[in-house]
Each structure stands twice: as structure tokens, then as C-alpha cells.
């Protein structure tokens, strides 16, 4: 991914990011600099937090590119583990989720009950508590554990271009 431009965010944009992450994930970012990065060859919309790609903007559930919501990247979730909107998968699902597969009910061992269909979620694995992916819930958290069906659409995962991105 080739960086097209970088610019520091205004105070109101930083407040929006911090408020959204605190409200949706229970995460308090502690940072000195926030820079928005545009790429020549990618649609990712990323914010460098103290130089690391910890936040990305994701299109709203209705697909409106003008309505983007901030959420942690996989790196961001591992640096600032969310307390809410977390889906935990078992060891059998790790390789699939890490490769970008959508999350299926049989692989889920736990999901926060406060998740609603359409919410962005962070997906972690139960053995070590590491975050593997970011996705959008297709159903509520109390309906995620079960025998069959896709319940989270993968958006960003370990090993994709964004995860491998470095400045």
C-alpha cells in the first residue's frame, strides 16, 4: 500500500474518534498524535495513532461511503483490548478467521449480549485472547452461539494488507 497523503486531524475529529471508541468498545485511547492516511492503491481509510495504524473508518451498515464510523484495527484491538462488542472464537476457527473467512456460529464460544445486528465487532480467540479480525455482526450477540450459519462478515483480518502496513 502506497501512501498518497498524511495529515493531522483536527481536534473535533479526534474527539469523534475517542468518543466513538469509548462508547462502542469501552476503549480510552491515550495518544499525542492522530494522522489520517490516504493510499494510492487501497480503499482503506486509516488513522495513525502515535504513528501506528490503530483506527480505521468503516462504511456504515447501509454502505454509504459518506457515513463512515471509526473502529479499531486488529493492531488497535490488540494494543487497546475492547471491553465491549467482542466475539470470541475457539481454536478450530482461528486459521479460518485469520485468513479472512466470515465467522460461523459453530466456531463461536462467546459473544457480548450488547451486540446488535449491524454493529462492528472485534473477533478474538479464546486460548490467548489475541484479536484476529474486525467484522460486522449479521445478528445479535445473544444469537451468535449455535450450530450453523454465518453471523459475522469479515472486514479486516490478521495478514491482510492493512495488518501488514507499516510506515
Phi and psi in radians as a Rosetta constraint file:
Dihedral C 1 N 2 CA 2 C 2 CIRCULARHARMONIC -1.727 0.35
Dihedral N 2 CA 2 C 2 N 3 CIRCULARHARMONIC 2.204 0.35
Dihedral C 2 N 3 CA 3 C 3 CIRCULARHARMONIC -1.266 0.35
Dihedral N 3 CA 3 C 3 N 4 CIRCULARHARMONIC 2.189 0.35
Dihedral C 3 N 4 CA 4 C 4 CIRCULARHARMONIC -1.533 0.35
Dihedral N 4 CA 4 C 4 N 5 CIRCULARHARMONIC -0.799 0.35
Dihedral C 4 N 5 CA 5 C 5 CIRCULARHARMONIC -2.737 0.35
Dihedral N 5 CA 5 C 5 N 6 CIRCULARHARMONIC 2.750 0.35
Dihedral C 5 N 6 CA 6 C 6 CIRCULARHARMONIC -2.375 0.35
Dihedral N 6 CA 6 C 6 N 7 CIRCULARHARMONIC 2.359 0.35
Dihedral C 6 N 7 CA 7 C 7 CIRCULARHARMONIC -2.590 0.35
Dihedral N 7 CA 7 C 7 N 8 CIRCULARHARMONIC 2.552 0.35
Dihedral C 7 N 8 CA 8 C 8 CIRCULARHARMONIC -1.224 0.35
Dihedral N 8 CA 8 C 8 N 9 CIRCULARHARMONIC 2.513 0.35
Dihedral C 8 N 9 CA 9 C 9 CIRCULARHARMONIC -1.464 0.35
Dihedral N 9 CA 9 C 9 N 10 CIRCULARHARMONIC 2.630 0.35
Dihedral C 9 N 10 CA 10 C 10 CIRCULARHARMONIC -1.266 0.35
Dihedral N 10 CA 10 C 10 N 11 CIRCULARHARMONIC 2.824 0.35
Dihedral C 10 N 11 CA 11 C 11 CIRCULARHARMONIC -1.027 0.35
Dihedral N 11 CA 11 C 11 N 12 CIRCULARHARMONIC -0.678 0.35
Dihedral C 11 N 12 CA 12 C 12 CIRCULARHARMONIC -1.189 0.35
Dihedral N 12 CA 12 C 12 N 13 CIRCULARHARMONIC -0.615 0.35
Dihedral C 12 N 13 CA 13 C 13 CIRCULARHARMONIC -1.195 0.35
Dihedral N 13 CA 13 C 13 N 14 CIRCULARHARMONIC -0.668 0.35
Dihedral C 13 N 14 CA 14 C 14 CIRCULARHARMONIC -1.117 0.35
Dihedral N 14 CA 14 C 14 N 15 CIRCULARHARMONIC -0.775 0.35
Dihedral C 14 N 15 CA 15 C 15 CIRCULARHARMONIC -1.033 0.35
Dihedral N 15 CA 15 C 15 N 16 CIRCULARHARMONIC -0.725 0.35
Dihedral C 15 N 16 CA 16 C 16 CIRCULARHARMONIC -1.062 0.35
Dihedral N 16 CA 16 C 16 N 17 CIRCULARHARMONIC -0.773 0.35
Dihedral C 16 N 17 CA 17 C 17 CIRCULARHARMONIC -1.105 0.35
Dihedral N 17 CA 17 C 17 N 18 CIRCULARHARMONIC -0.891 0.35
Dihedral C 17 N 18 CA 18 C 18 CIRCULARHARMONIC -1.073 0.35
Dihedral N 18 CA 18 C 18 N 19 CIRCULARHARMONIC -0.716 0.35
Dihedral C 18 N 19 CA 19 C 19 CIRCULARHARMONIC -1.143 0.35
Dihedral N 19 CA 19 C 19 N 20 CIRCULARHARMONIC -0.770 0.35
Dihedral C 19 N 20 CA 20 C 20 CIRCULARHARMONIC -1.111 0.35
Dihedral N 20 CA 20 C 20 N 21 CIRCULARHARMONIC -0.753 0.35
Dihedral C 20 N 21 CA 21 C 21 CIRCULARHARMONIC -1.204 0.35
Dihedral N 21 CA 21 C 21 N 22 CIRCULARHARMONIC -0.654 0.35
Dihedral C 21 N 22 CA 22 C 22 CIRCULARHARMONIC -1.162 0.35
Dihedral N 22 CA 22 C 22 N 23 CIRCULARHARMONIC -0.761 0.35
Dihedral C 22 N 23 CA 23 C 23 CIRCULARHARMONIC -1.217 0.35
Dihedral N 23 CA 23 C 23 N 24 CIRCULARHARMONIC -0.841 0.35
Dihedral C 23 N 24 CA 24 C 24 CIRCULARHARMONIC -1.434 0.35
Dihedral N 24 CA 24 C 24 N 25 CIRCULARHARMONIC -0.570 0.35
Dihedral C 24 N 25 CA 25 C 25 CIRCULARHARMONIC -2.076 0.35
Dihedral N 25 CA 25 C 25 N 26 CIRCULARHARMONIC -0.213 0.35
Dihedral C 25 N 26 CA 26 C 26 CIRCULARHARMONIC 1.270 0.35
Dihedral N 26 CA 26 C 26 N 27 CIRCULARHARMONIC 0.488 0.35
Dihedral C 26 N 27 CA 27 C 27 CIRCULARHARMONIC -1.867 0.35
Dihedral N 27 CA 27 C 27 N 28 CIRCULARHARMONIC 2.287 0.35
Dihedral C 27 N 28 CA 28 C 28 CIRCULARHARMONIC -1.919 0.35
Dihedral N 28 CA 28 C 28 N 29 CIRCULARHARMONIC 1.854 0.35
Dihedral C 28 N 29 CA 29 C 29 CIRCULARHARMONIC -1.287 0.35
Dihedral N 29 CA 29 C 29 N 30 CIRCULARHARMONIC 2.447 0.35
Dihedral C 29 N 30 CA 30 C 30 CIRCULARHARMONIC -2.156 0.35
Dihedral N 30 CA 30 C 30 N 31 CIRCULARHARMONIC 1.653 0.35
Dihedral C 30 N 31 CA 31 C 31 CIRCULARHARMONIC -2.477 0.35
Dihedral N 31 CA 31 C 31 N 32 CIRCULARHARMONIC 2.758 0.35
Dihedral C 31 N 32 CA 32 C 32 CIRCULARHARMONIC -1.731 0.35
Dihedral N 32 CA 32 C 32 N 33 CIRCULARHARMONIC -0.575 0.35
Dihedral C 32 N 33 CA 33 C 33 CIRCULARHARMONIC -2.283 0.35
Dihedral N 33 CA 33 C 33 N 34 CIRCULARHARMONIC 2.520 0.35
Dihedral C 33 N 34 CA 34 C 34 CIRCULARHARMONIC -2.311 0.35
Dihedral N 34 CA 34 C 34 N 35 CIRCULARHARMONIC 2.078 0.35
Dihedral C 34 N 35 CA 35 C 35 CIRCULARHARMONIC -2.191 0.35
Dihedral N 35 CA 35 C 35 N 36 CIRCULARHARMONIC 2.277 0.35
Dihedral C 35 N 36 CA 36 C 36 CIRCULARHARMONIC -1.515 0.35
Dihedral N 36 CA 36 C 36 N 37 CIRCULARHARMONIC 2.370 0.35
Dihedral C 36 N 37 CA 37 C 37 CIRCULARHARMONIC -2.040 0.35
Dihedral N 37 CA 37 C 37 N 38 CIRCULARHARMONIC 2.297 0.35
Dihedral C 37 N 38 CA 38 C 38 CIRCULARHARMONIC -1.932 0.35
Dihedral N 38 CA 38 C 38 N 39 CIRCULARHARMONIC 2.500 0.35
Dihedral C 38 N 39 CA 39 C 39 CIRCULARHARMONIC -1.978 0.35
Dihedral N 39 CA 39 C 39 N 40 CIRCULARHARMONIC 2.623 0.35
Dihedral C 39 N 40 CA 40 C 40 CIRCULARHARMONIC -1.251 0.35
Dihedral N 40 CA 40 C 40 N 41 CIRCULARHARMONIC -0.645 0.35
Dihedral C 40 N 41 CA 41 C 41 CIRCULARHARMONIC -2.111 0.35
Dihedral N 41 CA 41 C 41 N 42 CIRCULARHARMONIC 0.443 0.35
Dihedral C 41 N 42 CA 42 C 42 CIRCULARHARMONIC -2.683 0.35
Dihedral N 42 CA 42 C 42 N 43 CIRCULARHARMONIC 2.688 0.35
Dihedral C 42 N 43 CA 43 C 43 CIRCULARHARMONIC -1.633 0.35
Dihedral N 43 CA 43 C 43 N 44 CIRCULARHARMONIC -0.029 0.35
Dihedral C 43 N 44 CA 44 C 44 CIRCULARHARMONIC -1.035 0.35
Dihedral N 44 CA 44 C 44 N 45 CIRCULARHARMONIC 2.474 0.35
Dihedral C 44 N 45 CA 45 C 45 CIRCULARHARMONIC -2.113 0.35
Dihedral N 45 CA 45 C 45 N 46 CIRCULARHARMONIC 1.761 0.35
Dihedral C 45 N 46 CA 46 C 46 CIRCULARHARMONIC -2.046 0.35
Dihedral N 46 CA 46 C 46 N 47 CIRCULARHARMONIC 2.588 0.35
Dihedral C 46 N 47 CA 47 C 47 CIRCULARHARMONIC -2.057 0.35
Dihedral N 47 CA 47 C 47 N 48 CIRCULARHARMONIC 2.174 0.35
Dihedral C 47 N 48 CA 48 C 48 CIRCULARHARMONIC -1.465 0.35
Dihedral N 48 CA 48 C 48 N 49 CIRCULARHARMONIC 2.190 0.35
Dihedral C 48 N 49 CA 49 C 49 CIRCULARHARMONIC -1.899 0.35
Dihedral N 49 CA 49 C 49 N 50 CIRCULARHARMONIC 1.958 0.35
Dihedral C 49 N 50 CA 50 C 50 CIRCULARHARMONIC 0.881 0.35
Dihedral N 50 CA 50 C 50 N 51 CIRCULARHARMONIC 0.680 0.35
Dihedral C 50 N 51 CA 51 C 51 CIRCULARHARMONIC 1.564 0.35
Dihedral N 51 CA 51 C 51 N 52 CIRCULARHARMONIC -0.103 0.35
Dihedral C 51 N 52 CA 52 C 52 CIRCULARHARMONIC -1.914 0.35
Dihedral N 52 CA 52 C 52 N 53 CIRCULARHARMONIC 2.473 0.35
Dihedral C 52 N 53 CA 53 C 53 CIRCULARHARMONIC -1.325 0.35
Dihedral N 53 CA 53 C 53 N 54 CIRCULARHARMONIC 1.456 0.35
Dihedral C 53 N 54 CA 54 C 54 CIRCULARHARMONIC -1.769 0.35
Dihedral N 54 CA 54 C 54 N 55 CIRCULARHARMONIC -0.293 0.35
Dihedral C 54 N 55 CA 55 C 55 CIRCULARHARMONIC -2.274 0.35
Dihedral N 55 CA 55 C 55 N 56 CIRCULARHARMONIC 2.453 0.35
Dihedral C 55 N 56 CA 56 C 56 CIRCULARHARMONIC -2.290 0.35
Dihedral N 56 CA 56 C 56 N 57 CIRCULARHARMONIC 2.663 0.35
Dihedral C 56 N 57 CA 57 C 57 CIRCULARHARMONIC -1.674 0.35
Dihedral N 57 CA 57 C 57 N 58 CIRCULARHARMONIC 2.298 0.35
Dihedral C 57 N 58 CA 58 C 58 CIRCULARHARMONIC -2.029 0.35
Dihedral N 58 CA 58 C 58 N 59 CIRCULARHARMONIC 2.391 0.35
Dihedral C 58 N 59 CA 59 C 59 CIRCULARHARMONIC -0.959 0.35
Dihedral N 59 CA 59 C 59 N 60 CIRCULARHARMONIC 2.565 0.35
Dihedral C 59 N 60 CA 60 C 60 CIRCULARHARMONIC -1.086 0.35
Dihedral N 60 CA 60 C 60 N 61 CIRCULARHARMONIC 2.874 0.35
Dihedral C 60 N 61 CA 61 C 61 CIRCULARHARMONIC -0.992 0.35
Dihedral N 61 CA 61 C 61 N 62 CIRCULARHARMONIC -0.580 0.35
Dihedral C 61 N 62 CA 62 C 62 CIRCULARHARMONIC -1.407 0.35
Dihedral N 62 CA 62 C 62 N 63 CIRCULARHARMONIC 0.022 0.35
Dihedral C 62 N 63 CA 63 C 63 CIRCULARHARMONIC 1.439 0.35
Dihedral N 63 CA 63 C 63 N 64 CIRCULARHARMONIC 0.148 0.35
Dihedral C 63 N 64 CA 64 C 64 CIRCULARHARMONIC -1.316 0.35
Dihedral N 64 CA 64 C 64 N 65 CIRCULARHARMONIC 1.959 0.35
Dihedral C 64 N 65 CA 65 C 65 CIRCULARHARMONIC -1.117 0.35
Dihedral N 65 CA 65 C 65 N 66 CIRCULARHARMONIC -0.395 0.35
Dihedral C 65 N 66 CA 66 C 66 CIRCULARHARMONIC -1.373 0.35
Dihedral N 66 CA 66 C 66 N 67 CIRCULARHARMONIC -0.306 0.35
Dihedral C 66 N 67 CA 67 C 67 CIRCULARHARMONIC -1.904 0.35
Dihedral N 67 CA 67 C 67 N 68 CIRCULARHARMONIC 1.691 0.35
Dihedral C 67 N 68 CA 68 C 68 CIRCULARHARMONIC -2.021 0.35
Dihedral N 68 CA 68 C 68 N 69 CIRCULARHARMONIC 2.481 0.35
Dihedral C 68 N 69 CA 69 C 69 CIRCULARHARMONIC -2.008 0.35
Dihedral N 69 CA 69 C 69 N 70 CIRCULARHARMONIC 2.443 0.35
Dihedral C 69 N 70 CA 70 C 70 CIRCULARHARMONIC -1.326 0.35
Dihedral N 70 CA 70 C 70 N 71 CIRCULARHARMONIC 2.510 0.35
Dihedral C 70 N 71 CA 71 C 71 CIRCULARHARMONIC -2.675 0.35
Dihedral N 71 CA 71 C 71 N 72 CIRCULARHARMONIC 2.782 0.35
Dihedral C 71 N 72 CA 72 C 72 CIRCULARHARMONIC -1.243 0.35
Dihedral N 72 CA 72 C 72 N 73 CIRCULARHARMONIC 2.555 0.35
Dihedral C 72 N 73 CA 73 C 73 CIRCULARHARMONIC -1.363 0.35
Dihedral N 73 CA 73 C 73 N 74 CIRCULARHARMONIC 3.068 0.35
Dihedral C 73 N 74 CA 74 C 74 CIRCULARHARMONIC -1.036 0.35
Dihedral N 74 CA 74 C 74 N 75 CIRCULARHARMONIC -0.783 0.35
Dihedral C 74 N 75 CA 75 C 75 CIRCULARHARMONIC -1.053 0.35
Dihedral N 75 CA 75 C 75 N 76 CIRCULARHARMONIC -0.717 0.35
Dihedral C 75 N 76 CA 76 C 76 CIRCULARHARMONIC -1.115 0.35
Dihedral N 76 CA 76 C 76 N 77 CIRCULARHARMONIC -0.715 0.35
Dihedral C 76 N 77 CA 77 C 77 CIRCULARHARMONIC -1.153 0.35
Dihedral N 77 CA 77 C 77 N 78 CIRCULARHARMONIC -0.615 0.35
Dihedral C 77 N 78 CA 78 C 78 CIRCULARHARMONIC -1.299 0.35
Dihedral N 78 CA 78 C 78 N 79 CIRCULARHARMONIC -0.520 0.35
Dihedral C 78 N 79 CA 79 C 79 CIRCULARHARMONIC -1.384 0.35
Dihedral N 79 CA 79 C 79 N 80 CIRCULARHARMONIC -0.635 0.35
Dihedral C 79 N 80 CA 80 C 80 CIRCULARHARMONIC -2.263 0.35
Dihedral N 80 CA 80 C 80 N 81 CIRCULARHARMONIC 1.363 0.35
Dihedral C 80 N 81 CA 81 C 81 CIRCULARHARMONIC -0.975 0.35
Dihedral N 81 CA 81 C 81 N 82 CIRCULARHARMONIC 2.167 0.35
Dihedral C 81 N 82 CA 82 C 82 CIRCULARHARMONIC -1.201 0.35
Dihedral N 82 CA 82 C 82 N 83 CIRCULARHARMONIC 2.584 0.35
Dihedral C 82 N 83 CA 83 C 83 CIRCULARHARMONIC -1.710 0.35
Dihedral N 83 CA 83 C 83 N 84 CIRCULARHARMONIC -0.206 0.35
Dihedral C 83 N 84 CA 84 C 84 CIRCULARHARMONIC -2.362 0.35
Dihedral N 84 CA 84 C 84 N 85 CIRCULARHARMONIC 2.843 0.35
Dihedral C 84 N 85 CA 85 C 85 CIRCULARHARMONIC 1.053 0.35
Dihedral N 85 CA 85 C 85 N 86 CIRCULARHARMONIC 0.768 0.35
Dihedral C 85 N 86 CA 86 C 86 CIRCULARHARMONIC -1.960 0.35
Dihedral N 86 CA 86 C 86 N 87 CIRCULARHARMONIC 2.357 0.35
Dihedral C 86 N 87 CA 87 C 87 CIRCULARHARMONIC -2.046 0.35
Dihedral N 87 CA 87 C 87 N 88 CIRCULARHARMONIC 2.215 0.35
Dihedral C 87 N 88 CA 88 C 88 CIRCULARHARMONIC -1.869 0.35
Dihedral N 88 CA 88 C 88 N 89 CIRCULARHARMONIC 2.277 0.35
Dihedral C 88 N 89 CA 89 C 89 CIRCULARHARMONIC -1.950 0.35
Dihedral N 89 CA 89 C 89 N 90 CIRCULARHARMONIC 2.744 0.35
Dihedral C 89 N 90 CA 90 C 90 CIRCULARHARMONIC -1.449 0.35
Dihedral N 90 CA 90 C 90 N 91 CIRCULARHARMONIC 3.012 0.35
Dihedral C 90 N 91 CA 91 C 91 CIRCULARHARMONIC -1.034 0.35
Dihedral N 91 CA 91 C 91 N 92 CIRCULARHARMONIC -0.557 0.35
Dihedral C 91 N 92 CA 92 C 92 CIRCULARHARMONIC -1.175 0.35
Dihedral N 92 CA 92 C 92 N 93 CIRCULARHARMONIC -0.401 0.35
Dihedral C 92 N 93 CA 93 C 93 CIRCULARHARMONIC -1.610 0.35
Dihedral N 93 CA 93 C 93 N 94 CIRCULARHARMONIC -0.256 0.35
Dihedral C 93 N 94 CA 94 C 94 CIRCULARHARMONIC -0.969 0.35
Dihedral N 94 CA 94 C 94 N 95 CIRCULARHARMONIC -0.869 0.35
Dihedral C 94 N 95 CA 95 C 95 CIRCULARHARMONIC -1.124 0.35
Dihedral N 95 CA 95 C 95 N 96 CIRCULARHARMONIC -0.628 0.35
Dihedral C 95 N 96 CA 96 C 96 CIRCULARHARMONIC -1.213 0.35
Dihedral N 96 CA 96 C 96 N 97 CIRCULARHARMONIC -0.846 0.35
Dihedral C 96 N 97 CA 97 C 97 CIRCULARHARMONIC -1.109 0.35
Dihedral N 97 CA 97 C 97 N 98 CIRCULARHARMONIC -0.692 0.35
Dihedral C 97 N 98 CA 98 C 98 CIRCULARHARMONIC -1.146 0.35
Dihedral N 98 CA 98 C 98 N 99 CIRCULARHARMONIC -0.415 0.35
Dihedral C 98 N 99 CA 99 C 99 CIRCULARHARMONIC -1.581 0.35
Dihedral N 99 CA 99 C 99 N 100 CIRCULARHARMONIC 0.024 0.35
Dihedral C 99 N 100 CA 100 C 100 CIRCULARHARMONIC 1.730 0.35
Dihedral N 100 CA 100 C 100 N 101 CIRCULARHARMONIC 0.117 0.35
Dihedral C 100 N 101 CA 101 C 101 CIRCULARHARMONIC -1.195 0.35
Dihedral N 101 CA 101 C 101 N 102 CIRCULARHARMONIC 2.615 0.35
Dihedral C 101 N 102 CA 102 C 102 CIRCULARHARMONIC -1.183 0.35
Dihedral N 102 CA 102 C 102 N 103 CIRCULARHARMONIC 2.752 0.35
Dihedral C 102 N 103 CA 103 C 103 CIRCULARHARMONIC -1.601 0.35
Dihedral N 103 CA 103 C 103 N 104 CIRCULARHARMONIC 2.261 0.35
Dihedral C 103 N 104 CA 104 C 104 CIRCULARHARMONIC -1.801 0.35
Dihedral N 104 CA 104 C 104 N 105 CIRCULARHARMONIC 2.645 0.35
Dihedral C 104 N 105 CA 105 C 105 CIRCULARHARMONIC -0.924 0.35
Dihedral N 105 CA 105 C 105 N 106 CIRCULARHARMONIC -0.792 0.35
Dihedral C 105 N 106 CA 106 C 106 CIRCULARHARMONIC -1.048 0.35
Dihedral N 106 CA 106 C 106 N 107 CIRCULARHARMONIC -0.404 0.35
Dihedral C 106 N 107 CA 107 C 107 CIRCULARHARMONIC -1.509 0.35
Dihedral N 107 CA 107 C 107 N 108 CIRCULARHARMONIC -0.153 0.35
Dihedral C 107 N 108 CA 108 C 108 CIRCULARHARMONIC -1.570 0.35
Dihedral N 108 CA 108 C 108 N 109 CIRCULARHARMONIC 2.262 0.35
Dihedral C 108 N 109 CA 109 C 109 CIRCULARHARMONIC -1.806 0.35
Dihedral N 109 CA 109 C 109 N 110 CIRCULARHARMONIC -0.387 0.35
Dihedral C 109 N 110 CA 110 C 110 CIRCULARHARMONIC -2.815 0.35
Dihedral N 110 CA 110 C 110 N 111 CIRCULARHARMONIC 2.555 0.35
Dihedral C 110 N 111 CA 111 C 111 CIRCULARHARMONIC -2.561 0.35
Dihedral N 111 CA 111 C 111 N 112 CIRCULARHARMONIC 2.429 0.35
Dihedral C 111 N 112 CA 112 C 112 CIRCULARHARMONIC -1.058 0.35
Dihedral N 112 CA 112 C 112 N 113 CIRCULARHARMONIC 2.361 0.35
Dihedral C 112 N 113 CA 113 C 113 CIRCULARHARMONIC -1.235 0.35
Dihedral N 113 CA 113 C 113 N 114 CIRCULARHARMONIC -0.300 0.35
Dihedral C 113 N 114 CA 114 C 114 CIRCULARHARMONIC -1.435 0.35
Dihedral N 114 CA 114 C 114 N 115 CIRCULARHARMONIC 0.013 0.35
Dihedral C 114 N 115 CA 115 C 115 CIRCULARHARMONIC -1.325 0.35
Dihedral N 115 CA 115 C 115 N 116 CIRCULARHARMONIC 2.289 0.35
Dihedral C 115 N 116 CA 116 C 116 CIRCULARHARMONIC -1.911 0.35
Dihedral N 116 CA 116 C 116 N 117 CIRCULARHARMONIC 2.725 0.35
Dihedral C 116 N 117 CA 117 C 117 CIRCULARHARMONIC -0.977 0.35
Dihedral N 117 CA 117 C 117 N 118 CIRCULARHARMONIC 2.319 0.35
Dihedral C 117 N 118 CA 118 C 118 CIRCULARHARMONIC 1.701 0.35
Dihedral N 118 CA 118 C 118 N 119 CIRCULARHARMONIC -0.237 0.35
Dihedral C 118 N 119 CA 119 C 119 CIRCULARHARMONIC -1.258 0.35
Dihedral N 119 CA 119 C 119 N 120 CIRCULARHARMONIC 2.609 0.35
Dihedral C 119 N 120 CA 120 C 120 CIRCULARHARMONIC -1.364 0.35
Dihedral N 120 CA 120 C 120 N 121 CIRCULARHARMONIC 2.480 0.35
Dihedral C 120 N 121 CA 121 C 121 CIRCULARHARMONIC -2.364 0.35
Dihedral N 121 CA 121 C 121 N 122 CIRCULARHARMONIC 2.713 0.35
Dihedral C 121 N 122 CA 122 C 122 CIRCULARHARMONIC -1.848 0.35
Dihedral N 122 CA 122 C 122 N 123 CIRCULARHARMONIC 2.319 0.35
Dihedral C 122 N 123 CA 123 C 123 CIRCULARHARMONIC -1.889 0.35
Dihedral N 123 CA 123 C 123 N 124 CIRCULARHARMONIC 2.125 0.35
Dihedral C 123 N 124 CA 124 C 124 CIRCULARHARMONIC -2.141 0.35
Dihedral N 124 CA 124 C 124 N 125 CIRCULARHARMONIC 2.921 0.35
Dihedral C 124 N 125 CA 125 C 125 CIRCULARHARMONIC -1.838 0.35
Dihedral N 125 CA 125 C 125 N 126 CIRCULARHARMONIC 2.575 0.35
Dihedral C 125 N 126 CA 126 C 126 CIRCULARHARMONIC -1.288 0.35
Dihedral N 126 CA 126 C 126 N 127 CIRCULARHARMONIC -0.504 0.35
Dihedral C 126 N 127 CA 127 C 127 CIRCULARHARMONIC -1.180 0.35
Dihedral N 127 CA 127 C 127 N 128 CIRCULARHARMONIC -0.835 0.35
Dihedral C 127 N 128 CA 128 C 128 CIRCULARHARMONIC -2.051 0.35
Dihedral N 128 CA 128 C 128 N 129 CIRCULARHARMONIC -0.120 0.35
Dihedral C 128 N 129 CA 129 C 129 CIRCULARHARMONIC 1.289 0.35
Dihedral N 129 CA 129 C 129 N 130 CIRCULARHARMONIC 0.305 0.35
Dihedral C 129 N 130 CA 130 C 130 CIRCULARHARMONIC -1.432 0.35
Dihedral N 130 CA 130 C 130 N 131 CIRCULARHARMONIC 2.509 0.35
Dihedral C 130 N 131 CA 131 C 131 CIRCULARHARMONIC -1.517 0.35
Dihedral N 131 CA 131 C 131 N 132 CIRCULARHARMONIC 2.374 0.35
Dihedral C 131 N 132 CA 132 C 132 CIRCULARHARMONIC -1.955 0.35
Dihedral N 132 CA 132 C 132 N 133 CIRCULARHARMONIC -0.482 0.35
Dihedral C 132 N 133 CA 133 C 133 CIRCULARHARMONIC -2.812 0.35
Dihedral N 133 CA 133 C 133 N 134 CIRCULARHARMONIC 2.884 0.35
Dihedral C 133 N 134 CA 134 C 134 CIRCULARHARMONIC -2.138 0.35
Dihedral N 134 CA 134 C 134 N 135 CIRCULARHARMONIC 2.413 0.35
Dihedral C 134 N 135 CA 135 C 135 CIRCULARHARMONIC -2.635 0.35
Dihedral N 135 CA 135 C 135 N 136 CIRCULARHARMONIC -3.122 0.35
Dihedral C 135 N 136 CA 136 C 136 CIRCULARHARMONIC -2.040 0.35
Dihedral N 136 CA 136 C 136 N 137 CIRCULARHARMONIC 2.206 0.35
Dihedral C 136 N 137 CA 137 C 137 CIRCULARHARMONIC -1.185 0.35
Dihedral N 137 CA 137 C 137 N 138 CIRCULARHARMONIC 2.366 0.35
Dihedral C 137 N 138 CA 138 C 138 CIRCULARHARMONIC -1.618 0.35
Dihedral N 138 CA 138 C 138 N 139 CIRCULARHARMONIC -0.269 0.35
Dihedral C 138 N 139 CA 139 C 139 CIRCULARHARMONIC -2.554 0.35
Dihedral N 139 CA 139 C 139 N 140 CIRCULARHARMONIC 3.021 0.35
Dihedral C 139 N 140 CA 140 C 140 CIRCULARHARMONIC -1.307 0.35
Dihedral N 140 CA 140 C 140 N 141 CIRCULARHARMONIC 2.765 0.35
Dihedral C 140 N 141 CA 141 C 141 CIRCULARHARMONIC -1.032 0.35
Dihedral N 141 CA 141 C 141 N 142 CIRCULARHARMONIC -0.644 0.35
Dihedral C 141 N 142 CA 142 C 142 CIRCULARHARMONIC -1.313 0.35
Dihedral N 142 CA 142 C 142 N 143 CIRCULARHARMONIC -0.046 0.35
Dihedral C 142 N 143 CA 143 C 143 CIRCULARHARMONIC -1.977 0.35
Dihedral N 143 CA 143 C 143 N 144 CIRCULARHARMONIC 0.138 0.35
Dihedral C 143 N 144 CA 144 C 144 CIRCULARHARMONIC -1.459 0.35
Dihedral N 144 CA 144 C 144 N 145 CIRCULARHARMONIC -0.601 0.35
Dihedral C 144 N 145 CA 145 C 145 CIRCULARHARMONIC -1.394 0.35
Dihedral N 145 CA 145 C 145 N 146 CIRCULARHARMONIC 2.263 0.35
Dihedral C 145 N 146 CA 146 C 146 CIRCULARHARMONIC 3.069 0.35
Dihedral N 146 CA 146 C 146 N 147 CIRCULARHARMONIC -2.848 0.35
Dihedral C 146 N 147 CA 147 C 147 CIRCULARHARMONIC -1.681 0.35
Dihedral N 147 CA 147 C 147 N 148 CIRCULARHARMONIC -0.503 0.35
Dihedral C 147 N 148 CA 148 C 148 CIRCULARHARMONIC -2.723 0.35
Dihedral N 148 CA 148 C 148 N 149 CIRCULARHARMONIC 2.749 0.35
Dihedral C 148 N 149 CA 149 C 149 CIRCULARHARMONIC 1.920 0.35
Dihedral N 149 CA 149 C 149 N 150 CIRCULARHARMONIC 2.614 0.35
Dihedral C 149 N 150 CA 150 C 150 CIRCULARHARMONIC -1.487 0.35
Dihedral N 150 CA 150 C 150 N 151 CIRCULARHARMONIC 2.296 0.35
Dihedral C 150 N 151 CA 151 C 151 CIRCULARHARMONIC -2.183 0.35
Dihedral N 151 CA 151 C 151 N 152 CIRCULARHARMONIC -0.263 0.35
Dihedral C 151 N 152 CA 152 C 152 CIRCULARHARMONIC -2.399 0.35
Dihedral N 152 CA 152 C 152 N 153 CIRCULARHARMONIC 2.211 0.35
Dihedral C 152 N 153 CA 153 C 153 CIRCULARHARMONIC -1.530 0.35
Dihedral N 153 CA 153 C 153 N 154 CIRCULARHARMONIC 2.186 0.35
Dihedral C 153 N 154 CA 154 C 154 CIRCULARHARMONIC -1.256 0.35
Dihedral N 154 CA 154 C 154 N 155 CIRCULARHARMONIC 2.389 0.35
Dihedral C 154 N 155 CA 155 C 155 CIRCULARHARMONIC -2.008 0.35
Dihedral N 155 CA 155 C 155 N 156 CIRCULARHARMONIC -0.732 0.35
Dihedral C 155 N 156 CA 156 C 156 CIRCULARHARMONIC -2.609 0.35
Dihedral N 156 CA 156 C 156 N 157 CIRCULARHARMONIC 2.403 0.35
Dihedral C 156 N 157 CA 157 C 157 CIRCULARHARMONIC -2.550 0.35
Dihedral N 157 CA 157 C 157 N 158 CIRCULARHARMONIC 2.882 0.35
Dihedral C 157 N 158 CA 158 C 158 CIRCULARHARMONIC -0.924 0.35
Dihedral N 158 CA 158 C 158 N 159 CIRCULARHARMONIC 2.309 0.35
Dihedral C 158 N 159 CA 159 C 159 CIRCULARHARMONIC 1.576 0.35
Dihedral N 159 CA 159 C 159 N 160 CIRCULARHARMONIC -0.161 0.35
Dihedral C 159 N 160 CA 160 C 160 CIRCULARHARMONIC -1.365 0.35
Dihedral N 160 CA 160 C 160 N 161 CIRCULARHARMONIC 3.107 0.35
Dihedral C 160 N 161 CA 161 C 161 CIRCULARHARMONIC -1.016 0.35
Dihedral N 161 CA 161 C 161 N 162 CIRCULARHARMONIC -0.703 0.35
Dihedral C 161 N 162 CA 162 C 162 CIRCULARHARMONIC -1.164 0.35
Dihedral N 162 CA 162 C 162 N 163 CIRCULARHARMONIC -0.721 0.35
Dihedral C 162 N 163 CA 163 C 163 CIRCULARHARMONIC -1.113 0.35
Dihedral N 163 CA 163 C 163 N 164 CIRCULARHARMONIC -0.617 0.35
Dihedral C 163 N 164 CA 164 C 164 CIRCULARHARMONIC -1.455 0.35
Dihedral N 164 CA 164 C 164 N 165 CIRCULARHARMONIC -0.165 0.35
Dihedral C 164 N 165 CA 165 C 165 CIRCULARHARMONIC -1.157 0.35
Dihedral N 165 CA 165 C 165 N 166 CIRCULARHARMONIC 2.329 0.35
Dihedral C 165 N 166 CA 166 C 166 CIRCULARHARMONIC -2.395 0.35
Dihedral N 166 CA 166 C 166 N 167 CIRCULARHARMONIC 2.637 0.35
